[in-house]
């Protein structure tokens, strides 16, 4: 679930506070997935049965119900028509983003022209269909409440002006309004059965329910999304996603910038960073330990006179030294990326981190993540890789250099792991080179897919 949450954050940054603030709760009494307007509930068996993109669709669908306040905007509306309108609009936008609709989903492509409120009025027969330059047969929507209810009775939706379209009947899943007794408000992938009770509680409390720690940011996002409507909010999300990609692209573009120059010792930067999933499988890349830590263990412990005596055990724990390129060509975006990877390394190894440009500024011992957040980053001058490889001690198992690669290669070999962010190709005399280039970042920003790394061995 954490992996899926991170993929949603990357793909839908505009709804980020919702994705980060909602709890994702297992509930086997839910047939598929549901929301009460605050949290997301899912049947683990159902979710496990879906492909990765299907899981993303289901969870993104629930996030949208929260973001657009669909549960609490249902007050005073025909619940069946509101169910169809909200699902149709959300699904149309998610499908346009490339996510495949789940089995039984309301599939009305014409809803892409509307917000949920206006599409609801259209289904109720209170709003004329919008005019555009397309073929009318491609944008016609149900014009009356009677049409919409007929669709539901057919177990499908009206698409391209044809009630109970063949496309939906072929899906074989339930859609809103199917005659399933108490499951009346359950679709193949989504249940609205919690909405009525959640709305009642909301009206009693007079405010949107949310966890205390995320109340303000969640409420702000809901207010913003509800004011914009689905159509504009999805446009804003695309702008936000492209903006994030552009920020990374500018940092990594091989055509911009050049070598740093001069002495940057007086420039010191400091900032905290969050966590991110690793770009690399560090467990596989880090070499096994030569040295061992001694730790207490209760495995094979002995009981002597009623007292449990733990044993001291030697636990393999590799040592890693990391040098960070803090020269003038490395900006804050790249430095934060370096640091997030250091946090991932720290989970698997003891760690020392130091900075270099034309000078090496000494190692800092890292005991926990707070030590990384407290680091200062001197530098800002030129780049000297001879200085970088000269900083490593002899017996450490893992030597890692984070850089943008913009400098002349060192004159002597070093058995180090070179992590190069950007398109600048390097050829050091020894070690291995791993690239995080623009194409991989584009994949990350575009669909949240796991990044596969290029590895060049020397």
Residue pairs with C-beta under 8 A, 6 or more apart in sequence:
1 24
3 277
4 55
4 56
4 59
5 19
5 20
5 24
5 59
6 276
6 277
6 448
7 56
7 447
7 448
7 449
8 15
8 19
8 56
8 59
8 60
8 63
8 448
9 16
9 19
9 20
10 241
10 444
10 445
10 448
11 56
11 60
11 97
11 241
11 446
11 447
11 448
12 19
12 60
12 63
12 237
12 241
13 237
13 240
13 241
13 244
14 225
14 233
14 236
14 237
14 240
14 241
15 63
15 64
15 67
15 221
15 225
15 233
15 237
16 221
17 214
17 217
17 218
17 220
17 221
18 63
18 66
18 67
18 218
18 221
18 222
19 63
20 214
21 210
21 211
21 213
21 214
21 217
21 218
22 35
22 38
22 39
22 40
22 63
22 66
22 218
23 39
23 40
23 211
24 39
24 40
24 42
24 59
25 39
25 40
25 41
25 42
26 41
26 42
26 43
26 44
27 34
27 41
27 42
27 43
28 43
28 44
28 45
30 41
30 42
30 43
30 191
31 43
31 46
31 183
31 186
31 191
32 42
32 43
32 46
32 58
32 102
32 186
32 187
32 188
32 189
32 190
32 191
33 40
33 41
33 42
33 43
33 46
33 47
33 58
33 59
33 61
33 62
33 189
33 190
33 191
34 40
34 41
34 42
34 62
34 190
34 191
34 192
34 193
34 194
35 41
35 62
35 65
35 66
35 71
35 194
36 71
36 194
36 195
36 197
36 198
36 209
37 65
37 66
37 69
37 70
37 71
37 72
37 195
37 198
37 199
37 202
37 208
37 209
38 66
38 198
38 208
38 209
38 210
38 211
40 59
40 62
40 63
40 66
41 194
42 58
42 59
46 189
47 55
47 58
50 58
50 102
53 99
53 100
54 100
54 102
56 99
56 448
57 94
57 99
57 100
57 101
57 102
57 105
57 189
58 102
58 189
58 190
60 94
60 99
61 87
61 90
61 91
61 94
61 102
61 105
61 189
61 190
62 190
64 70
64 90
64 93
64 94
64 230
65 71
65 86
65 90
66 222
67 221
67 222
67 225
67 233
68 86
68 90
68 116
68 222
68 225
68 226
68 229
68 230
68 233
69 208
69 222
69 225
69 226
70 82
70 86
70 116
71 194
71 195
71 198
71 199
71 202
72 198
72 199
72 202
72 208
73 82
73 116
73 117
73 226
74 82
74 195
74 199
75 199
75 203
77 120
78 124
78 145
79 185
79 192
79 195
79 196
80 148
80 149
80 152
80 176
80 177
80 185
81 120
81 123
81 124
81 145
81 148
82 116
82 120
83 176
83 177
83 185
83 192
84 106
84 108
84 123
84 148
84 151
84 152
84 157
84 175
84 176
84 177
85 111
85 116
85 117
85 119
85 120
85 123
86 116
86 120
87 105
87 106
87 176
87 187
87 190
88 106
88 107
88 108
88 111
88 119
88 157
89 111
89 112
89 114
89 115
89 116
89 119
89 230
90 116
90 230
91 101
91 105
91 106
91 107
91 108
91 111
92 108
92 109
92 110
92 111
92 112
93 112
93 230
93 231
93 234
94 101
95 101
95 107
95 109
96 112
96 234
97 234
98 447
101 107
102 173
102 188
102 189
102 190
103 171
103 172
103 173
103 188
103 189
104 171
104 172
104 173
104 174
104 175
104 187
104 188
104 189
105 171
105 173
105 175
105 187
105 188
105 189
105 190
106 157
106 175
106 176
106 187
107 156
107 157
107 159
107 165
107 167
107 168
107 171
108 141
108 157
108 158
108 159
109 159
109 160
110 138
110 139
110 140
110 141
110 159
110 160
111 119
111 141
113 130
113 132
113 139
113 141
113 231
114 122
114 130
114 141
114 230
114 231
115 229
115 230
115 231
116 229
116 230
117 229
118 127
119 141
121 127
122 128
122 129
122 141
122 142
122 143
123 141
123 142
123 145
123 147
123 148
124 144
124 145
124 148
125 143
125 144
125 145
125 146
129 139
129 140
129 141
129 143
130 139
132 139
136 161
137 160
137 161
138 160
140 160
140 161
141 158
142 148
142 151
142 158
142 163
147 158
147 163
148 158
149 177
150 163
150 164
151 157
151 158
151 163
151 164
152 175
152 176
152 177
152 178
153 177
153 179
154 163
154 164
154 168
154 169
155 164
155 168
155 169
155 174
155 175
155 178
156 164
156 165
156 167
156 168
156 169
156 171
156 175
157 164
157 165
157 168
157 175
158 164
158 165
159 165
159 167
159 168
168 175
171 188
173 187
173 188
173 189
174 180
174 183
174 186
174 187
174 188
175 187
175 188
176 185
176 187
176 192
177 184
178 184
178 186
180 186
182 193
183 191
183 193
185 191
185 192
185 193
185 195
186 192
186 193
198 209
201 209
202 208
202 209
208 218
208 219
208 222
210 218
210 219
211 218
224 233
225 233
228 236
241 445
244 445
245 441
245 442
245 445
245 446
247 333
248 333
248 438
248 441
248 445
249 438
249 441
249 442
250 256
250 333
251 331
251 333
251 334
251 421
251 422
252 334
252 404
252 421
252 422
252 423
252 436
252 437
252 438
252 441
253 422
253 423
253 438
254 422
254 423
254 424
257 329
257 406
258 329
258 406
259 327
259 328
259 329
259 382
259 383
259 406
259 407
260 327
260 328
260 329
260 330
260 357
260 380
260 381
260 382
260 383
260 406
261 328
261 381
261 382
262 328
262 381
262 382
263 357
263 358
263 359
263 381
263 382
264 326
264 327
264 328
264 357
264 358
264 378
264 379
264 380
264 381
264 382
265 359
265 361
265 378
265 379
265 381
267 378
267 379
267 380
267 381
268 376
268 377
268 378
269 326
269 332
269 335
269 376
269 377
269 379
269 380
270 374
270 375
270 376
270 377
271 332
271 335
271 336
272 373
273 336
273 339
273 340
273 343
273 372
273 373
274 340
275 340
275 343
275 369
276 337
276 340
278 341
278 344
279 341
279 436
279 440
279 451
279 453
280 341
280 419
280 434
280 453
282 341
282 344
282 345
282 347
282 348
283 348
285 417
286 318
286 320
286 345
286 348
286 349
286 397
286 398
287 318
287 397
287 398
288 316
288 318
288 397
289 316
289 317
289 318
289 319
289 397
290 318
290 319
290 395
290 397
291 317
291 319
292 314
292 315
292 316
292 317
293 314
293 315
293 317
294 312
294 313
294 314
294 315
295 312
295 313
295 315
296 310
296 311
296 312
296 313
297 310
297 311
297 312
297 313
298 308
298 310
298 311
299 311
299 313
300 311
301 308
301 309
301 310
301 311
302 308
302 309
302 311
303 309
317 349
317 350
318 348
318 349
318 350
318 397
318 398
319 349
319 350
319 352
319 396
319 397
319 398
320 345
320 349
320 350
320 351
320 352
320 396
320 397
320 398
320 399
320 400
321 351
321 352
321 353
321 354
321 363
321 391
321 392
321 393
321 396
321 398
321 399
321 400
322 342
322 345
322 351
322 352
322 353
322 354
322 400
322 401
322 402
323 353
323 354
323 355
323 356
323 360
323 388
323 391
323 392
323 400
323 401
323 402
324 335
324 338
324 339
324 353
324 354
324 355
324 356
324 377
324 402
325 338
325 356
325 357
325 379
325 383
325 388
325 401
325 402
325 403
325 404
326 335
326 355
326 356
326 357
326 377
326 378
326 379
326 380
327 356
327 357
327 358
327 379
327 380
327 381
327 382
327 383
327 406
327 407
328 357
328 379
328 380
328 381
328 382
329 383
329 404
329 406
330 379
330 403
330 404
334 404
334 421
335 377
337 421
337 436
338 402
338 419
338 421
339 372
339 375
341 402
341 419
342 351
342 353
342 366
342 372
343 369
343 372
345 351
345 400
346 366
346 368
346 369
346 372
349 398
351 365
351 366
352 363
352 364
352 365
352 366
353 363
353 364
353 366
353 372
353 375
354 360
354 361
354 362
354 363
354 364
354 391
355 361
355 377
355 378
355 379
356 379
356 383
356 384
356 387
356 388
356 391
357 378
357 379
357 380
357 381
357 382
357 383
357 384
357 387
358 381
358 382
358 383
358 384
358 387
359 381
359 384
359 387
360 387
360 388
360 390
360 391
361 378
361 379
363 391
364 371
364 375
365 371
366 372
382 407
383 403
383 406
383 407
384 407
385 401
385 403
385 407
385 408
385 409
385 410
385 428
386 410
386 411
386 412
388 401
388 403
388 410
389 399
389 401
389 410
389 412
389 414
389 416
392 399
392 414
392 416
398 417
399 414
399 415
399 416
399 417
399 431
400 416
400 417
400 419
401 416
401 417
401 418
401 419
402 419
402 421
403 418
403 419
403 420
403 421
404 420
404 421
404 422
404 424
405 418
405 420
405 422
405 424
405 425
405 426
406 424
409 426
409 427
409 428
409 429
410 428
410 429
411 429
412 429
413 428
413 429
413 430
413 431
414 428
414 429
414 430
414 431
415 430
415 431
416 428
416 430
416 431
417 431
417 432
417 434
418 426
418 428
418 431
418 432
418 433
418 434
419 434
419 436
420 426
420 433
420 434
420 435
420 436
421 435
421 436
422 435
422 436
422 437
422 438
423 437
423 438
425 435
426 433
427 433
428 458
429 458
430 458
431 458
432 455
432 456
432 457
432 458
433 455
433 456
433 458
434 453
434 454
434 455
434 456
435 453
435 454
436 451
436 453
437 454
440 451
440 452
440 453
443 449
443 451
444 451
